[in-house]
């Protein structure tokens, strides 16, 4: 399965709470891991709107690093 070793994987999203870019894939992941510590599940990522000091903001670029702005 493609999520067997996620710690080495990167994950980028359109933004937290967006249907296709967050809710659906993270809902599927939640069903598998049974918790919401998604930043511990991936090595790096960009999920605008997530906690700014998390690994899910490491790959975000732009003036408002990891904020819910469209330019992220």
Secondary structure, DSSP 8 states (H G I E B T S, - for coil): -TTTTGGG-EEEES-TT-IIIIIHHHHHHHHHHSS--HHHHSSEEEETTS-TTSGGGTT--STTTTSS-TT-
